[in-house]
Amino acid sequence: MGLYGVMTTSVSGMSVQSDRMGTVADNIANINTAGYKASSTEFSTLIAEGSVAQYVPGSVSSIARRAISQQGDFTYTKSPTDLGVSGNGFFMVQSDAGTPFLTRAGNFVPNPNGDLVNAAGFKLLGYNLLDGSSTSVVNSAAGLQVVNTSSLGMKATPSTSGKFGVNLPADATVTAAADLPSANAATASYAGKTSIVTYDNLGHQVTLDVYSAKTSANTWEVTVYNAAGSTNGGFPYAAGAQLSTKTVTFDPANGNLASGGPAMSFNIPNGASFSLDISKMTQLAANYAPQTGANAPGANGSPPTAVDRLEVSNEGIVTAVYADGSRVDAFKIPLATVASPDNLTAISGNVYATNKESGDLQLGTANESGRGKIISGALESSTVDLASELTSMVQAQRNYTANSKVFQTGTELLDVLVNLVR
């Protein structure tokens, strides 16, 4: 058995060195793969049974290990959907078949359907904040949805509040009751008119005509009409065009609002409930004039606008920034952790699956409870060190050659043994 054992041992030696060369080849091939974790080959002895006095050659076995928990360096990009994890945790992704996996490869871009997909074709998963499905199931992918940018679409912001800061002339003539703007007569008389643009639920522009008329000393009536109700740009307005009327009084000592404030509340046609702040109105010995700066007449809201860009916070909140500057939190990207990440099962596409050795996944918010933070506009580089891999390749080559020499020597000795019978 001695010579045959020598040959068997040398064969196992060549086999494990081939395995080592395989991991080196994989590492070098994936040196530019985002989120790739370097592999290594480790060896252990296989001892054959034998007595103390007689040595029986054994062999060697190999096991491949992946340093999945090793942190890679970051390469920064200009794309906000390129995501990296600094610290513990994995992105949850989904295959075309709907199977969830873990990955550190965060090079996500929208596909034709708007789904965020990485280079291997796996779709990023997150909680949809727009439909209220943000409740996390800590040990399951339940509740997660594919992060989709096209679902954000265009958005119209209805007006909900505005300001009406104007100065009313203290010496204005008192208007007769029949001619007040609230009477909606063709003979309506008023000290001033200001129009304010608002928006309904669909983003249609709704112009408010705000009239101010003096009813008595230090007392005024403020009336709001929907400008669309006027056929000639003035009175009379159509039925239902009057939205609100309020009587206000001013302190004659300083001209500030004394009563009737601080706001007028009414509904924008086909829009939201609207509050018009009139607390900054004044009555001074000057002409009717809208104020400037922070108290200038105006309203919030916007017409339909498209998404200008996406932003991703360290906590994984995906925010859609629209062209008008408004912001909407659309998705929350969780991070998954396992007890032993280096024991995860590697799957093609630079993704991982859990098993008994790795432990079950636990989902949670990034940058909390020991989980890493998400970095937008950055990709985690491969952890492969080219110098180390080339060194391992040379060592594997030398060791393979040495084992082949042992095998060759064993065959030569067998030849000598066979030739003894000649």
Steps between C-alpha positions, in 0.01 A plus 500: 500500500795734551566602139132503411436713808770744389334537162153541653626766738671692221179486293305653788773764531463592133121503538496748788751725326264497200225611737724778623567609143123500445439751779789714375351495150155597634644782706704647215206465258273691744749766604273767349169348612321739736444348842697183424657330802832323449519121545787296638588131521601342829641151552469227760662160535334165440676235712477134403469243776823319589712377785766694683771291341366522145434827319213507253494800263189711532389790285378858517161664457402854416216730596410829336422793724350835408583810702146635457518713814811684377436867422600618153617846401259742332504634148294816470271564204255764381195273515286528817374144447852357529488381860764368736480367857755623749491249783278198563210408280385398155252636249195284443453421131268282298556277198270495198336195658421702812753329728658736756879509546762708681770702324755777542498578126321835499547614140128558443350671196136526385400242238236579232226433757658736754617221735842554658713211373869426560750373244402137564131574437383479862233752605541710814235448769365755746192612688256722310439812708240636259244226564577466868661155481805601703449247782810283526489123553836448667568142388333490160479678166124533548377851424796588280433633151721564200625860512347656190568856384233515231230461766593845628383662175390862490360670807272798552508667840165658596512834680424482870618834635581851390568853622316824441717780633377839372467852629150644495472880470381644832332793320305286253135580431239281669317276251122470514365158594337449161830564325721279715686226309314240705173625345635401157336792323617656178541826697740344751749743645822417685828654614722231354518166322781242504504173307676190635578189296420164664476141372234232527550126549576442132743790476259735322567865570227663711528879529352662809374858476524657847305825548528742792224757569455736796166458680553749784776669697785250553279219370545319170349214309730253319331290231653218294369394158601233253620704204363237261151610603540842335413536133639849455779511756283660766156513652258337498642150555312180427305329776728297726812698408510673840721286724519696827425835667639629829468824693816631664572797722819695563644673803483874421806560718745294296311373196550133582229237476283502813240233424378275221829314456725328473379303196219440255416134437325363192532228237679544169264382222589133433785551744596482862388694805680832485606743774576859399710678763382862539670572830757733342246738347538863606293820481731796456478843340635377168370359174373145461815294447597132534786441740833360390734234637375226729153655533440552128173356364546149366420132551667162503425218257627426151388381159585144385876448506721200422768341716826690457723265700511244778678530832584214737579570865739308725189337653385377159216746441451550125373854442360620169590863433264659249577778256315752716724418798242298692617176659318174565636204698416206272684188623697376798787262422569264793823314570512130580748347744583140592691356793783356288523676163817314394295178494235627259442292187635680192271505195581608145451873457697602810207425731470284809244273660463417868559152642532329839863603540438867420185535708171661400485853366392793713364811331527849640567865432842596370727698732320361807555211745846411371405503133714691255399817324404527136718727288337644189716567195758239601575138418681255724801372310616140484709392798749323272865599548673432168849476652386236746322304230805495275710382793251221571503403135880461501484295821225276360699448182816405692311269734317332212830442323655355816208259547525395136868423557406277793251318275761469226756361746244248629435371148874465438541299819214275393676449169813391689292261708333347194832463317646289786334192350694530174 
